């Protein structure tokens, strides 16, 4: 059985028994505990780990039996950590990180990137910049088990800082000062309009004031929204928001169906071959700076470092 021995020092007298024993738990139990703690539901955690829910429940029950303490409380919305569970969370992360780092060092000696690597990216980056890179990297490094997730900037920062992700690709500036950022590229937002729209044949960049006067399809949390608000305020009128969506792909489909126009990052807007929308440049268009963020080189496994180097080299050369 794979496992790790480690001691846990907890000041709470209710848990004084932990001061006098060395616990033996399996890696699978630690991974199950962390997944449920981070996801908040058994369903989401089981999906992430590739377990059935009964298997996940058995892993956690055996862990609680080993620790002789309850780690979770079930609620109508999912599960929450008990006080002992919250105290155990930090130690569990440290133990799993130590195991992964030790395994990574052995792999590095063998010059073979392998093992699990968890990354995340903004939806537009994940869909339009990473697929070709991932295909090549995994072909060259079949021993790496890669998990890619998507999210908004604030969420990605927090998850990298908490150690849930090895690294993420997001936009600058960062809110946190404890993360390392490597700038990848800078790009403008372009205007996507339905085919046949009055602006589709524009030969010159369209002023932001004209864009702000159109019915808009916006993505919540997009950095382009502030520029649109400022342009509307300069005109002394309220934004004409046709619809707000959660995902860039929904935004694209709405534009194709003629619901409105949208500001899209260049990597997304220029990938419109076969689509039912046209792209127009915008005067003084908002821009975004895309960067790769992580907790520092020492926090990365050999597999994660290999992927990071691979991505930085190719994305900076765009």
C-alpha positions in Angstrom: 0.0 0.0 0.0 1.3 3.5 -0.8 1.4 5.6 2.2 3.2 8.3 4.2 4.0 8.6 7.9 3.9 12.1 9.5 3.2 13.7 12.8 0.5 16.4 13.5 0.9 18.9 16.3 -2.5 20.5 17.3 -2.8 22.8 20.3 -6.5 22.2 20.9 -6.8 20.0 24.0 -9.8 18.2 22.4 -7.3 16.7 20.0 -4.5 16.1 22.4 -4.4 12.4 21.3 -2.8 13.6 18.1 0.3 14.7 20.0 1.3 11.2 20.9 0.8 9.2 17.7 2.3 9.0 14.3 -0.4 8.5 11.7 -0.3 6.3 8.7 -2.6 7.2 5.9 -2.6 6.4 2.2 -2.0 8.9 -0.6 -5.5 8.0 -2.0 -7.0 9.0 1.4 -5.1 12.4 1.4 -6.2 13.0 -2.2 -9.8 12.2 -1.4 -9.8 14.5 1.6 -8.2 17.4 -0.2 -10.6 17.0 -3.2 -13.7 17.1 -1.0 -12.3 20.0 1.1 -11.5 22.1 -2.0 -14.6 21.2 -4.1 -17.2 21.2 -1.3 -19.2 18.3 -2.6 -18.7 14.6 -3.0 -20.0 14.7 -6.5 -17.5 17.2 -7.8 -14.6 15.6 -5.9 -15.4 12.1 -7.2 -15.6 13.5 -10.7 -12.2 15.2 -10.3 -10.5 12.0 -9.0 -12.2 9.6 -11.3 -13.8 7.7 -8.4 -17.4 6.6 -7.8 -19.0 8.4 -4.9 -19.2 5.1 -2.8 -15.4 4.6 -3.3 -14.7 8.2 -2.3 -16.9 7.9 0.8 -15.1 4.7 1.9 -11.7 6.5 1.5 -12.9 9.3 3.8 -14.5 7.0 6.3 -11.3 5.0 6.6 -9.3 8.2 7.0 -11.6 9.5 9.8 -11.4 6.1 11.5 -7.6 6.3 11.4 -7.6 9.8 12.8 -10.4 8.9 15.2 -12.1 12.3 14.4 -14.8 13.6 12.1 -13.4 15.8 9.3 -16.6 16.9 7.5 -20.2 17.8 8.3 -22.8 17.3 5.6 -25.1 20.2 4.8 -27.9 20.7 2.2 -25.4 22.5 -0.1 -22.6 20.0 0.3 -20.0 19.4 3.0 -18.0 21.7 5.3 -14.9 21.0 7.3 -15.1 20.5 11.0 -12.6 22.4 13.2 -10.3 19.3 13.3 -10.8 18.9 9.5 -9.8 22.6 9.0 -6.7 22.1 11.1 -5.8 18.9 9.3 -6.1 20.5 5.9 -2.8 22.4 6.0 -0.9 19.3 7.1 -2.5 17.1 4.5 -1.5 19.5 1.8 2.1 19.7 3.1 2.3 15.9 3.3 1.0 15.4 -0.3 3.3 18.2 -1.6 6.3 16.6 0.0 5.5 13.2 -1.5 5.0 14.7 -4.9 8.2 16.7 -4.7 10.2 13.7 -3.6 8.8 11.6 -6.5 9.5 14.5 -8.8 13.1 14.6 -7.7 13.5 10.9 -8.5 12.0 11.5 -11.9 14.3 14.4 -12.5 17.3 12.2 -11.8 16.0 9.9 -14.5 15.3 13.0 -16.8 11.8 11.8 -17.3 8.9 14.2 -16.7 6.0 12.2 -15.3 3.2 12.2 -12.8 0.1 14.4 -12.3 0.2 18.1 -13.3 -2.8 20.4 -12.5 -3.1 23.7 -14.4 -5.8 26.1 -15.3 -6.4 28.9 -17.7 -8.8 31.6 -18.7 -11.5 30.1 -21.0 -10.2 31.9 -24.1 -6.7 30.8 -23.5 -7.7 27.2 -22.7 -9.8 26.9 -25.9 -7.7 28.9 -28.4 -4.0 28.8 -27.3 -3.4 25.6 -25.4 -4.9 22.7 -27.4 -2.0 22.5 -30.0 0.6 23.0 -27.3 -0.9 20.3 -25.1 -1.1 17.8 -28.0 2.6 18.2 -28.7 3.7 18.2 -25.1 1.8 15.0 -24.2 3.1 13.3 -27.3 6.7 14.0 -26.2 6.0 13.4 -22.5 3.5 10.5 -22.2 4.3 9.9 -18.5 2.6 13.2 -17.5 -1.0 13.0 -16.5 -2.3 16.5 -17.2 -5.5 18.1 -15.8 -6.6 21.4 -17.3 -9.4 23.5 -15.8 -10.8 26.9 -16.7 -11.8 29.9 -14.5 -11.7 33.7 -14.1 -8.6 35.6 -12.9 -9.4 36.0 -9.2 -10.3 32.3 -8.8 -7.2 31.1 -10.6 -4.9 33.3 -8.4 -6.5 31.9 -5.3 -6.3 28.3 -6.3 -2.6 28.6 -7.3 -1.9 30.3 -4.0 -3.6 27.5 -2.1 -1.7 24.8 -3.9 -4.7 23.4 -5.7 -3.0 24.1 -9.1 0.6 23.9 -10.1 0.2 27.0 -12.2 -2.3 29.0 -14.2 -2.5 31.2 -17.3 -4.3 34.4 -16.5 -4.1 38.2 -16.9 -2.1 40.9 -15.2 -2.1 42.7 -12.9 -2.3 40.2 -10.1 -4.2 40.9 -6.8 -1.8 38.7 -4.7 1.8 39.6 -4.1 2.9 36.1 -3.1 2.8 34.6 -6.6 5.4 34.7 -9.4 4.2 35.9 -12.8 5.9 35.4 -16.2 4.5 37.6 -18.9 3.5 35.7 -22.1 1.9 38.1 -24.5 -0.2 41.3 -24.8 -3.1 41.6 -27.2 -6.0 44.0 -28.1 -9.7 43.2 -27.9 -11.4 43.2 -31.3 -15.0 43.8 -32.2 -17.0 40.8 -33.3 -20.2 41.6 -35.3 -22.7 39.4 -37.0 -22.3 38.9 -40.7 -24.1 41.6 -42.6 -23.9 44.1 -39.7 -23.5 47.7 -40.7 -20.0 47.8 -39.2 -18.7 44.6 -40.9 -17.3 46.4 -43.9 -15.5 49.1 -41.9 -12.1 49.8 -43.4 -10.8 51.8 -40.5 -10.8 51.0 -36.8 -14.2 51.8 -35.2 -14.2 54.4 -32.3 -15.1 53.0 -28.9 -18.0 55.5 -28.8 -19.6 53.7 -31.7 -19.0 50.3 -30.1 -20.7 51.5 -26.9 -23.8 52.5 -28.8 -24.4 49.0 -30.1 -26.4 46.3 -28.3 -23.6 44.4 -26.4 -23.0 40.8 -25.6 -20.7 40.8 -22.6 -19.0 38.1 -20.4 -19.2 38.7 -16.7 -15.7 39.6 -15.3 -14.1 40.5 -18.6 -11.5 43.2 -18.5 -13.1 44.8 -21.6 -16.3 45.7 -19.7 -14.7 48.6 -17.9 -13.6 50.2 -21.2 -17.2 49.8 -22.5 -18.6 51.4 -19.4 -16.2 54.4 -19.6 -17.1 54.9 -23.3 -20.8 54.8 -22.5 -20.4 57.3 -19.6 -18.4 59.6 -21.9 -21.4 59.6 -24.2 -23.7 60.4 -21.3 -25.8 57.3 -21.8 -26.4 53.9 -20.4 -24.9 50.8 -21.9 -27.1 48.8 -24.2 -26.4 45.3 -22.9 -28.3 42.8 -24.9 -27.2 39.9 -22.7 -24.6 39.0 -20.2 -23.2 35.4 -20.4 -20.8 33.4 -18.3 -18.6 31.9 -21.0 -16.8 33.3 -24.1 -18.1 30.5 -26.3 -21.7 31.6 -25.4 -20.7 35.1 -26.2 -19.5 34.0 -29.6 -22.6 32.0 -30.4 -24.8 35.0 -29.4 -22.9 37.3 -31.8 -23.3 34.7 -34.6 -27.0 34.6 -34.0 -27.3 38.4 -34.3 -28.1 39.1 -30.6 -25.5 41.9 -30.5 -21.8 42.8 -30.9 -18.9 41.9 -28.6 -15.4 42.8 -27.7 -13.3 39.6 -27.8 -9.6 39.0 -27.2 -7.6 38.8 -30.4 -6.8 35.1 -30.0 -10.5 34.3 -30.0 -11.8 36.9 -32.5 -9.3 36.0 -35.2 -10.3 32.3 -35.0 -13.6 32.9 -36.8 -13.0 30.8 -40.0 -16.2 29.1 -40.8 -18.1 31.2 -38.2 -21.0 33.5 -38.8 -19.4 36.8 -37.6 -16.9 39.3 -38.8 -14.0 41.1 -37.0 -13.5 44.8 -36.9 -10.5 46.7 -35.3 -11.3 49.3 -32.6 -9.6 52.6 -32.0 -7.9 52.8 -28.6 -9.1 49.3 -27.9 -8.7 47.8 -24.4 -5.8 45.4 -24.2 -4.9 42.5 -21.9 -1.6 41.1 -20.7 -1.5 37.4 -20.4 0.9 35.7 -17.9 1.7 32.4 -16.4 1.6 32.4 -12.6 2.9 30.0 -9.9 4.1 29.8 -6.3 7.8 29.6 -7.3 10.1 27.0 -8.9 10.5 25.0 -5.7 6.7 24.4 -5.5 6.6 22.7 -9.0 7.2 19.1 -9.7 9.6 18.1 -12.4 6.6 17.4 -14.7 5.1 20.8 -13.9 8.4 22.6 -14.5 8.8 20.8 -17.9 5.3 21.9 -19.0 5.9 25.4 -17.8 9.1 25.8 -19.7 7.5 24.3 -22.8 4.5 26.7 -22.7 6.5 29.8 -21.9 8.9 29.2 -24.8 6.1 28.8 -27.3 3.6 31.3 -26.0 6.2 34.1 -25.6 7.2 33.5 -29.3 3.6 34.3 -30.5 
